[in-house]
Structures are given as structure tokens and as C-alpha cells.
Amino acid sequence: MGSDVLFILLGAIMVLAMHAGFAFLEVGTVRKRAQVNALVKIMVDFAASTVAYFFIGYSLAYGVDFLTGAKVLSGGEGTPFAAQGYDLVKFFFLLTFAAAIPAIISGGIAERARFYPQLMATVLLVAFIYPFFEGMAWNNNFGFQDFIEATFGAKFHDFAGSVVVHAMGGWIALGAVIMLGARKGRFKADGTSVGMPPSNIVWLALGAWILSVGWFGFNVMSAQKLEAV
């Protein structure tokens, strides 16, 4: 168990670093006037995702309530904090997955969305929408996996969030782009396009490099335990 906890913790740290990659990649890609706006959105999105996932999202997906430990200390029924250590590390790991949803969307709608509407959308996605599908795919909520196995002969296998995280973030980002339209100044009045080169190639490259390294935490540590070969 101790080795599994360390394994997941290292993965969580690596995926957390990926969010720095998201930030550098997006900030280096947008126009210079939008750099501060893009960076602040990514940082605030992660902070809002943490609160939303801790109090609502994780419990909705896995039925784990971290506040039950307080009931034990006050004499009520609940799970002692010591028994929640593994769950807290697992929460940290899966939080970095959940926060990737708004990060993916943020990159897709860069220079298109206002701050507060995007922040509200982040809270809604991470607290309710993402955990709903996460719980079905990874925790068999509503008997989803049982239904898939009975219907198709095998359970739905989503490793490293290929559908639950990446596809969902991409689909939502695509819908948002279609709704919001092109970036301001992207097209002239006659419909001809205007080139918008990246504002900082170094930051863009740095973000891509951090993402490529952190990706090992996303993929390898998704096994969530060490097994003897």
C-alpha cells in the first residue's frame, strides 16, 4: 500500500506540472496583449477546480466525503483521518485530471471568453458534469460498466482519461469555439484571414516540453498501483 501511495503521489506531481505546461503553451501562443489574461485564467481555473472537486466532484464520482473525519473527532460516526490518507493522495491525483478539462477548454477558446463566465463554467464542469461521467467509467456508477459488459461482452476501458478527460475536454472546447466564433481581429471585413503568429516561441516550446515530460505521470501512473511483472 505504501509503495502504491508513493507511486500515485509522484504521478500527481507530474500531472500537476503539466498544468504549468498548459499555461506556458497557451501564453506563448496567444497575442501579447492577451498573455496576462490567459495566464490568470489558467491559474484561477485550477484553484476553482480544486475547491469544486474537493467539496462536490470527487464525492459525486466516488462517494468519498473527506469531512467525515471531523465527525469522528467530535464523537460522531465517520472514517478516521488516518484511513483517508490513501483517498487524499488519490484525490490529488484525480484532481489534476479533473482540472485538465478546463485547461484544455481554455486553450481551445483562448482570446474568446470573458473571465467570469469561463470561471463559472469551470466550476460547473468540475463539480458536476465531469464527475458524472468519471464515476460511470471509473467507478461503475449507475451500473454503467455492468450494462456495457452485459451488452457488448466487455467493460468500457478508459485508460489515462483517453475519453473521460481528453475527448470530453476536446468536445466541449469544440462546442465552445463554434458558439464563440473566431478571435477578434482574425478576419477582415471582406472575409480574408489575418495571420496571428505566436507571441513567444520560447514559452510555447517550454510548455510543449513540460507537457511531454508530465505526460508520463498521466499515462504510466494511471495504473494507480505497482504490480510485480
C-alpha positions in Angstrom: 0.0 0.0 0.0 2.8 2.4 0.9 4.5 1.9 -2.5 1.2 2.4 -4.3 0.6 5.7 -2.4 4.1 6.9 -3.4 3.5 5.8 -7.0 0.3 7.8 -7.2 1.8 10.8 -5.4 4.6 11.0 -7.9 2.1 10.8 -10.8 0.0 13.6 -9.2 3.1 15.8 -9.0 4.0 15.1 -12.7 0.5 15.8 -13.9 0.3 19.0 -11.7 3.5 20.1 -13.6 1.6 19.6 -16.8 -0.7 22.5 -15.8 2.4 24.7 -16.0 2.9 23.3 -19.5 -0.7 24.2 -20.4 0.0 27.7 -19.1 3.3 28.3 -21.0 1.9 26.8 -24.1 -1.2 29.0 -24.1 0.6 32.2 -23.1 3.2 31.7 -25.8 0.5 31.0 -28.4 -1.9 34.0 -27.8 -1.2 37.5 -28.9 0.9 39.6 -26.5 -2.0 41.7 -25.3 -3.8 38.5 -24.1 -0.9 36.9 -22.2 -1.7 38.1 -18.7 -5.4 37.3 -19.3 -4.6 33.7 -20.4 -2.2 33.1 -17.5 -4.6 34.4 -14.9 -7.5 32.3 -16.3 -5.4 29.1 -16.1 -4.3 29.7 -12.6 -7.7 30.6 -11.3 -9.3 27.7 -13.2 -7.1 25.3 -11.3 -7.8 26.9 -7.9 -11.6 26.8 -8.6 -11.3 23.2 -9.8 -9.6 22.2 -6.6 -12.4 23.6 -4.4 -15.2 22.3 -6.7 -13.7 18.8 -6.9 -12.9 18.5 -3.2 -16.3 19.5 -1.9 -18.6 18.1 -4.7 -16.9 16.4 -7.7 -14.9 13.7 -6.0 -17.7 12.8 -3.7 -20.1 12.6 -6.6 -17.8 10.3 -8.6 -16.6 8.0 -5.8 -18.8 8.6 -2.8 -15.9 9.7 -0.6 -16.6 12.6 1.9 -13.4 14.0 3.4 -15.5 15.9 6.0 -16.5 12.7 7.8 -13.2 12.8 9.7 -14.4 15.8 11.6 -17.4 13.8 12.8 -15.0 11.3 14.4 -13.2 14.0 16.3 -16.5 15.4 17.6 -17.7 12.0 18.7 -19.9 11.2 15.7 -19.7 8.4 13.2 -17.3 8.6 10.4 -14.0 7.5 9.0 -10.8 8.4 10.9 -8.4 10.7 9.1 -5.7 8.0 9.1 -7.9 5.8 7.0 -8.3 8.6 4.5 -4.6 9.1 3.7 -4.8 6.9 0.5 -8.0 8.7 -0.6 -6.4 12.1 -0.1 -3.5 11.1 -2.4 -5.8 9.6 -4.9 -7.9 12.7 -4.8 -4.8 14.8 -5.5 -4.0 12.6 -8.5 -7.5 12.7 -9.9 -7.9 16.4 -9.2 -5.1 17.0 -11.7 -7.1 15.0 -14.2 -10.3 16.9 -13.5 -8.5 20.3 -13.7 -7.2 19.3 -17.2 -10.8 19.7 -18.5 -10.9 23.5 -18.1 -7.2 23.7 -19.1 -8.0 22.0 -22.4 -11.0 24.2 -23.0 -9.1 27.3 -22.1 -6.6 26.6 -24.8 -9.4 26.0 -27.3 -11.2 29.3 -26.6 -8.1 31.4 -26.0 -8.8 35.1 -26.5 -12.6 34.4 -26.9 -14.2 34.1 -23.5 -14.7 36.6 -20.7 -13.1 35.8 -17.3 -16.2 35.3 -15.0 -18.4 33.3 -17.4 -15.4 30.9 -18.1 -14.8 30.6 -14.3 -18.5 29.7 -13.7 -18.3 27.2 -16.5 -15.2 25.7 -14.9 -16.9 25.2 -11.5 -20.0 23.6 -13.2 -17.9 21.2 -15.2 -15.6 20.1 -12.5 -18.2 19.9 -9.7 -21.0 18.1 -11.7 -20.6 17.3 -15.3 -17.1 15.7 -15.4 -17.6 13.7 -12.2 -20.9 12.3 -13.5 -19.1 10.6 -16.5 -15.9 9.9 -14.5 -17.9 8.0 -11.9 -19.6 5.9 -14.6 -16.4 5.0 -16.4 -14.1 4.5 -13.4 -16.4 3.6 -10.5 -19.3 1.8 -12.2 -21.8 4.4 -11.0 -25.4 3.7 -12.0 -24.2 0.2 -13.1 -22.8 1.6 -16.3 -19.9 -0.8 -16.6 -22.1 -3.8 -15.8 -24.5 -2.7 -18.6 -21.7 -2.3 -21.1 -20.3 -5.7 -20.2 -23.7 -7.4 -20.4 -24.4 -5.7 -23.8 -21.0 -6.0 -25.5 -19.2 -8.7 -23.6 -16.5 -6.5 -22.1 -16.4 -3.4 -19.9 -15.6 0.0 -21.3 -11.8 0.6 -20.8 -10.7 4.2 -20.5 -7.0 4.4 -19.6 -5.4 7.7 -18.7 -8.6 9.6 -19.4 -8.5 9.0 -23.2 -12.2 9.6 -23.4 -13.2 10.8 -19.9 -10.7 13.6 -19.9 -9.2 14.3 -23.3 -12.1 13.6 -25.5 -14.6 15.3 -23.2 -12.4 18.4 -22.9 -11.9 18.4 -26.7 -15.6 18.0 -27.4 -16.6 20.8 -25.0 -13.9 23.1 -26.4 -15.1 22.4 -29.9 -18.7 23.3 -29.0 -17.4 26.5 -27.2 -15.4 27.5 -30.2 -18.4 27.1 -32.5 -20.5 29.1 -30.2 -18.0 31.9 -29.6 -16.6 32.1 -33.1 -13.2 33.3 -34.3 -10.9 35.5 -32.3 -11.5 39.2 -32.6 -9.4 40.5 -35.5 -8.9 37.1 -37.1 -10.8 38.1 -40.2 -11.1 41.4 -42.1 -14.4 42.9 -43.2 -14.1 41.2 -46.6 -13.6 37.8 -45.0 -9.9 37.4 -45.7 -8.0 36.0 -42.7 -5.3 37.8 -40.7 -2.2 35.9 -39.6 -1.8 35.7 -35.8 1.7 34.4 -35.1 2.6 33.1 -31.6 3.7 35.9 -29.3 6.5 33.9 -27.7 8.1 30.9 -29.3 10.3 30.1 -26.3 7.3 29.9 -23.9 5.4 27.8 -26.4 8.3 25.4 -26.8 8.8 25.3 -23.0 5.1 24.5 -22.4 5.2 21.7 -25.0 8.3 20.2 -23.4 6.8 20.3 -19.9 3.6 18.6 -21.2 5.6 15.9 -22.9 7.5 15.1 -19.6 4.4 15.3 -17.4 2.6 13.0 -19.8 4.4 10.0 -18.2 2.6 10.8 -15.0 -0.7 11.0 -16.8 -0.2 7.7 -18.6 2.0 5.5 -16.5 0.7 6.4 -13.1 -2.9 5.9 -14.3 -2.4 2.2 -13.3 -2.7 3.6 -9.7 -0.6 0.8 -8.3 2.6 -1.1 -8.6 2.4 -4.7 -9.7 5.1 -7.3 -9.9 5.8 -8.4 -13.5 
